[in-house]
Amino acid sequence: MQMLLDQPVLAAVLALGTLALIFGGVLGFASVRFKVEGDPIVEQLDSLLPQTQCGQCGYPGCRPYAEKIAEGDVINKCPPGGQATVDAIAQLLGVEAPTLDAGDAANAEVKRVAFIREDECIGCTKCIQACPMDAILGAAKQMHTVIAEECTGCDLCVEPCPVDCIDMVPIATTLATWHWQKPKPAGLIASDRDHQAA
Amino acid sequence: MTEFAAILLGTVLVNNYVLVQFLGLCPFMGVSNKLESAIGMAGATTFVLTLASICSYLVYTWILSPLELEYLRTIAFIMVIAVVVQFAKMFIEKTSPLLYRVLGVFLPLITTNCAVLGVALQNTNKGYNFWQSSLYGFGAAVGFSLVLILFSAMRERLAAADVPLPFQGAAIGMITAGLMSLAFMGFAGLI
């Protein structure tokens, strides 16, 4: 002890060196003890996606897409979820929400729904099995029909139909469905994120 | 007992670290956009600040003082704080992934939060003992949390308010902070 007091430089080096060693040990222990397995963000992303497993994003289901988002894929590939899902994911990831990329299915601005020409329907139930939203009603050998409110316009029922009796019809705006445009979201006051984006 | 109450009241209200001593302004402006993340940040800072003031007291009393190395306290405290923050980060990542997602960006911010270093240095300046130091750190953290949460609640209201164009954004935030600071100055002379 006395020797260290006589050698202030040595004492300083030793004291800080020992401290650093102890702290390094603590952090090393903590990094092993609190090791995180898996990526919890995938679970959260998966819970935000609509679970229609429609595959319109180009991946074989919602969970694979959630994993791809976690790896950095764009977040606007989910037409069934709509803009609301894009916004929710953007909120979770803390990024700016891009507009929904609806792909070919709904390049037109208007929302589309499936429509079954009922006199041509043979009641094969194939479209019912294809529908991720359970929006098609019907039974074997009975004609089917689409619940328009449930239909997300995903096109998945068109392909399996053996008699091609399903059309995707745009929903015309009528007096009953017309509504005011939603107001633009109020600009949030400045944050560090705005500057990063600029 | 009165002494402890005085320390607590003094750090939370009278000598509030953010609004009266103007330390820790970076997270105060940076993390106050949303109430939710402000509450998370307040919790994390409380945890770190209390732990850091305890650890830095121990390092100062048991290592630096006996070796007459008091002049090294700033470097030593920075090291202590960095370790405590890193430890807190690992701990939160393991126990609360959601909180980690919210705070992930901001946790390293606590490392450079001058309030943390300020508390550690003030503890040694004032010659506090162990319990006083812990309480001083905790009180400073509670004061920081109180102000951060109040401010973020106000900013959420401001986001929807019809603010004149020249004042939009950071400007109205700064003005609000200034008014809050004036209000907190009113606590001077309470103890």
Contacts between the chains, C-beta under 8 A, distances in Angstrom:
chain1	res1	chain2	res2	distance
A	1	B	66	7.6
A	4	B	67	5.9
A	5	B	67	7.0
A	5	B	68	6.3
A	8	B	68	7.1
A	8	B	69	7.5
A	11	B	67	4.8
A	11	B	68	7.6
A	11	B	69	6.3
A	12	B	67	7.8
A	12	B	69	5.6
A	12	B	72	5.9
A	15	B	63	5.6
A	15	B	64	7.0
A	15	B	67	5.6
A	15	B	69	5.7
A	15	B	72	7.2
A	15	B	76	7.9
A	16	B	72	6.7
A	16	B	75	6.9
A	16	B	76	6.7
A	16	B	79	7.6
A	18	B	63	7.9
A	19	B	59	6.8
A	19	B	63	6.7
A	19	B	76	6.4
A	19	B	79	6.2
A	19	B	80	8.0
A	20	B	79	6.6
A	23	B	79	6.4
A	23	B	80	7.6
A	23	B	83	4.3
A	26	B	83	6.6
A	26	B	87	6.8
A	27	B	83	6.3
A	27	B	86	5.7
A	27	B	87	6.6
A	27	B	90	7.9
A	30	B	86	7.8
A	30	B	87	5.4
A	30	B	90	4.9
A	30	B	91	7.4
A	31	B	90	6.2
A	34	B	90	4.3
A	34	B	91	6.0
A	34	B	93	6.8
A	34	B	94	3.9
A	35	B	94	7.7
A	36	B	93	5.5
A	36	B	94	5.8
A	36	B	97	7.7
A	40	B	97	3.5
A	40	B	98	8.0
A	40	B	101	7.9
A	41	B	97	7.3
A	41	B	101	6.5
A	44	B	97	7.8
A	44	B	98	7.3
A	44	B	101	7.4
A	92	B	101	7.2
A	94	B	105	7.6
A	186	B	159	6.0
A	186	B	160	5.3
A	187	B	159	7.9
A	187	B	168	7.0
A	188	B	33	6.6
A	188	B	159	4.8
A	189	B	33	7.5
A	189	B	155	6.2
A	189	B	158	5.8
A	189	B	159	5.7
A	189	B	163	7.7
A	189	B	168	6.6
A	189	B	169	5.1
A	189	B	170	6.9
A	189	B	172	6.3
A	189	B	173	5.6
A	190	B	168	8.0
A	190	B	169	3.6
A	190	B	170	4.0
A	190	B	173	6.9
A	191	B	30	7.4
A	191	B	33	4.9
A	192	B	30	5.5
A	194	B	169	7.8
